[in-house]
Amino acid sequence: MKKSLLSIAAGAFVLGAAEFVMMGILPQAASATHVSIPTAGHFISAYAIGVCVGVTMLVFGRKTSPKHLVILFMALALIGNAMSAAAPNAIVLVIARFIAGLPHGAFFGTGTVIAKALADKGHEGKAVSVMVTGQTIANMFGVPAGTLLAEYLDWRLAFVILALGSALTIVLTLAWMPLIPAVPDAGLAGQFRFLAKPGPWLVLGAVFVGNSGVFCWWSYVSPWLQKTGGYDSQFVPLLMMLAGFGMVVGGLAGSHLADRWLHAATASAGQAISAIGLLMVFLVPGNLVTCAILTFWIAFGLFFINGPQMLLMADAGKGGGELIGGAAVQIGFNGGNAVGSLVGGMALNASGMNYHVTGLAGLPFTVVAVLLLATFALRYERKEAR
């Protein structure tokens, strides 16, 4: 494996952990900042909003080498995570989480371009999966480690470690990543020209609504495991590790299939997996076994779609919009995170904190995602395959 790909995987690990660690430490962060669990969901939404805003950096950095962009993004991650660790109250933590989210989408958009540039022909999906694996391993080990720190020491230590990881990624990027040329400069408007076609909007719409659905449940997975599954809080880190394992397996399986089949059809299948899981969250009475199975199942589906969707958008942006295309997936992904967290919180408040309803609230979103990606596959990919 090329060391240059490992440097992007390291950055993906840091950003993946920064994005998802809050789900595992939400009760402790809420208690420390004196807010309710649904209100603490804003710590998740703030990061997601930062992701969407931060992509604008690519508009003005289009003439910059991807290597230098990665260094800039990780410097921002360092600042945001350091601020999160030191935040004295909920307002400052929301601001810090917003800053930490700024580089996320831009990083993954740039990382997709780097992975494709470094990949052997025909193995672009595998190269992208290396980057995505960094993010999924973060969920398998980094997020559970953060949950353990919150349970036994201090939730702030998770962000201290993420700040140090950001610094390490900068060092690895300087040492291992070659100076890849900037993407073709199509001008300010040219970067967005591919969005004049309907196809990319089908994909972005699927990313947005699919993640909105899953995050109705996932944003509150820690209290769901305890209230519905009956797990003691000390076992939550192990369940987060199980979810991370599902993400690793799902990410690898989705990218492997995408190299051999239609990208949109692959992503549609992943969204269907998540939809089935959310339906079960609503219908199945909670216990130790069913909650563990559903945690793995939905996490598998959530990252099964990652590689195929990023490849779809990077391909759509060819000719100067590659960075924006890859990053647009993260805008949809995290915009969905923000909406899902808010909708899930409203469902909990309306139902008297019945955690089963988070699955019902999210289900219609994921069904729409399945239909949008299936439409793209039938309308565009099958035509190209003929």
N, C-alpha and C positions, 0 to 999 in steps of 0.2 A: 504494500500500500504506500502511495506517495505521501511523504511527510507534509507536503503543502496542503493536502486534503485533511490531514490530522490537525493542522492549525485552524482550519475553518470549523472542524468538528469540536475543537476546544471552545471556540467562541459560541458555537451552537449549544454546547453544554451549559455555559454560563447563562446565556439568554433563556434557554429552556427552563433551567432551574429558577431563574429570576421570575419568569412568567408564572410558573405553576406552584412554586413553594408556598405562596400565600394560601392556597387551598388547604394545605396540611397544617398551617399554623394559625388559621383564621380565628379559632376560639381564643388563643392566647393573645394575639394581636388586638382583638376586640376588647378583651378584658384589660389589657395594659393601657389602651387608649380611651377606655371608658365609653365604648359605643356598643350597640347591639350587634348580633350576628348579621342580620340583613343590612344594617348600615355599614358594617365592616366590608360588605361586598363591594363598596366603593373603592377599596384598596385594590381590588381586582380590575374594576372598570377603569380606574385611573391609568393603570399600566396599559390597558388595551387602547385607550384614547391616545396615549403617548405614542403607541405604535403607529396609529393612523396619521398623526401629525408629523411624526419623524420621517416618513417616507418623502416628504417634500425636500429633504436634504439631497436626494438623488437628482432632483430637477436641476439643482445648481452645481452638483458634483459630477455631471455627466462627462466632463473632460478630464476627470481625475482617475488615476490608476486604481483599479479595485483594491489593490494592496493597501494603498494609503487611505482609502475609504474605510476599510476594515479597522485600521488603527484608530481612526477618528471615532468610529462607532463604539469600540471597546473602551475608549477614554470616557465617553458619555455614560456607558454602563457602570464604569468604576465610580463616577461621581454620584449617579442615582442610587446605587446600592449602598455606598458609604453614607449618604444622607438618610436612607431608610434605616440603617443600623442606629443612627444617632437621633432619629425623629422623637421629639419630646411629646407630641400629641398627634391626634388623628389628622388634623389639617396639614401639618408638615409631612406626615407619612403619605398622604394623598399626593402632595406635590412631588415628593421624592419618587414615588412609584410612577408618576407621569414622566419624570426625567429618565428613570431607568428604562421605561418603555420606548423612548424616542428612537434608539438605534435598532430596535428589534426587527421591524419590517425591512428597513433599509439594509441591514446586515444579511438577512436571508435572501433578499433580492440579489444583492451583490454576490453572496456565496453561491447561489445557483449558477450565475454567469461564470464564476471561477471554476466551479466543479465541472461544468460542461466544457470549458476551455482546456482543462487538464485531463479530461476523460479520454480513454481510447474509444475509437469510433464504434458505435453500437452499444456502448456501455454507459451512456449518459445517466440513465436511471440509477445504475449502481453507484456512480460517482456522487450523485445527489443524495443517495441513501446514506453515504458515509457522513455527510453533513447532518442529515436528519437523525442518524444514529446518535450523534453527539447530543442532540436535543432529547431523544428518547432515553438514553442512558442517564441523562440528568433526572428524568422522571423515575427511573428505576432505582437510582442510588442517591442522587442529590436531593430530591424532594423528600424521600423518607429520612435522610440524614437531617435535613432541616426540621422535620417534624419531631425527630428524636431530641434535637437540641432544644426545641421549644418545650417539649414535655419534661425534660430532666435538667436543663440549664437555663437558657434564655433564647427566646425566638430571635432576638437581634443578632445573635452570633451567625445565623444563617446568612444574613446580609453582609456581615464582615467577611465571611469566606467567599461570597460571590464577588465582592470588591477585589479581593486578592486574586481570584480567578480571572477577573478582567485584566488585571495587570500582567498576569502570566501569559494570557492570550496575546497581548501586545508584543511581548518578548518573543513568543513562538512565531508570530507573523513576521516580525523583522528578520528572524533567523531562517525560516523555512519557506516562506512564500515567495515565488518568483515575481518579478515586476511585469504583470500581465497588462497589455495595452488597454486603454480605455475603449469602451464600446464605440462603434461608429457614431459620430456626432450628427444627429439628424435635426439639430436645432431644438429650441425650447418646445415648439409645437409638435415637431416630428416625433418626440418621445411618446406622445399620446395619440399618434395617428392610428395606431392599431385599435384603439378603443372606439373608433368610428364604426367598426363592424359589430354585428350582434353577438357573434360567437364568444368573445372574451367576457361579455356581460353575463352570459349564461353560466360560465364557470365561476365568475366572481359572485354572482348571486347565490350559486350553490354553496360556495365556501362560507358566505355570510350567514345564510339561513341554517346551514348544517351545523355550524359552530354555535349559533344562537341556541339551537335545540339541545345540543350536548351540554352546553354550559349552564343551562337552566338547572341541570342536575350536578354537573361536575364542580361548579362553584361552591357547592355546599356538601361535597362528598364526605368531609371529615365528620360533621355532625350527623349526616345521614347514616354513616357506618355505626355511629354510637347509638343514635335514637331508634333507627329502624332495624339495623343489624344486630344490636345488642352487644357490640364490641366495647370493651373498656378502652379508654383513651390510650393506654400504653401499647395496644395492639394496632393502632391506626398506622404507625410507621411501616409495619409489615404489610398492611393492605395497600399503602401507597407504593411500596416496592413491587407488589403484585401488579398494580396498575402500570407502573413503569415497565415491568417485564412485558405486559400486554402491548404497550406502546412500541417497545423495541421490536417485538415479533411482528406486530402489525406494520410498522414502517418498512422493515425488510421485506415482508411478504408483498406489500403493495408496490414497492419499487421493482421487485423482481418480476412481478406480473406485468407491470407497465412496460418493461423492456420487451415483452413477448406478446402483448395484447393491446387493444385500444386504450389510450390513457383515460379518456372520459368514462368509458364503460367500467374500467377498473375502479375509478373514484366513485362511480355510482354504486357499485357493489359494496364499497366501504361505508358509504352513507347508509345503505340499507342495513348493514350490520349494526350500526349505531341506533337506527330507528327501532329495530327489534329489541335491542337492549333497553331503550327508554320505555317501550311498551311494557316490558317485564318489570321495570322499576315500579310502574304504577300498579300492575296487576298482581304481582307475586308478594305474598306476605313476607315481611323481612325476617331473616334469621341469619345465623353465622355463615351457613353454606351458600345460600342464594345470593347474599350481598357480596361475598367474595367472588363468585362466578360472574356476576354482573359487572363488578368493578373491572375484572380482567377483560370481559367481552366488549364493553363500551370503549375502554382504553385502546384495545386492539383496533376497533373500527375508526377511532378518532385519528390515529396515525397511519392507518392503512392508506388513507386518502392523500397524505401529505406530499409524497414524491410525485405521484401522477398529476396532481393539481399544479404544482410548481412547474413541472415540465410543460404542461399545457399552456401556461401563461408566458413562460420564457420563449416558447416557440411562437406564440402569437405576437410577441413583441419584436421579432427579428427585424433588423434594419434600423436599430437605434433605440428601440423601446424595451430592450431586454431587461435592463435594471428595473424599470418601472413595472414591467410585466411580472417579474419574479416577486417584487415587493408588494404588488397589488394583492397577491394571495394572502400575504400577512395582514394587509389592511382588512380584507374580508374576514380573515380568521379572527383577528383581535377585535374588529368591530362587532363580530358575532359574539365574542367572549363578553364584551361590555353589555350588549343587549341581553344575552342569556343570563348573566348575573343579575341584571335588573328585573327581568321577567320572573326568574326563579325566586328572587326575594319577594316580589309582589305576590306570587303564588303562595309562598310560605305564610306571609302576613294574612292573606285572605282566607287561608285554610286553617288558621290556628296552629301553624308550624307542623303541618302534616307533610313529612318529607316524601311521601309517595307521589304527591302532586307535582313534584319537580319533573318527573318522567312524563306525566301527561301534558304539562306545559310545554315541554320541549319536542314532543313527538310530531306535531304538525310541521314544525320547521324542518326537521330532518326528512320527512316525506317529500316536501317541496324540493329539497336538495337532490334527492334521488331522481325526481322527474326532470329537473333542469339538466343534470348531467346525462341522463338517458337521451334527452332531446338533442344535446350537443353531439353525442356519439352517433345517433341516427342521422342527423342532418349534415354533419361535417366529416366525422372520422370514417364512416362507412363509405362515403362518396370518394374520399381520398384513397381508401384501400382498394377500390375497384380498378 
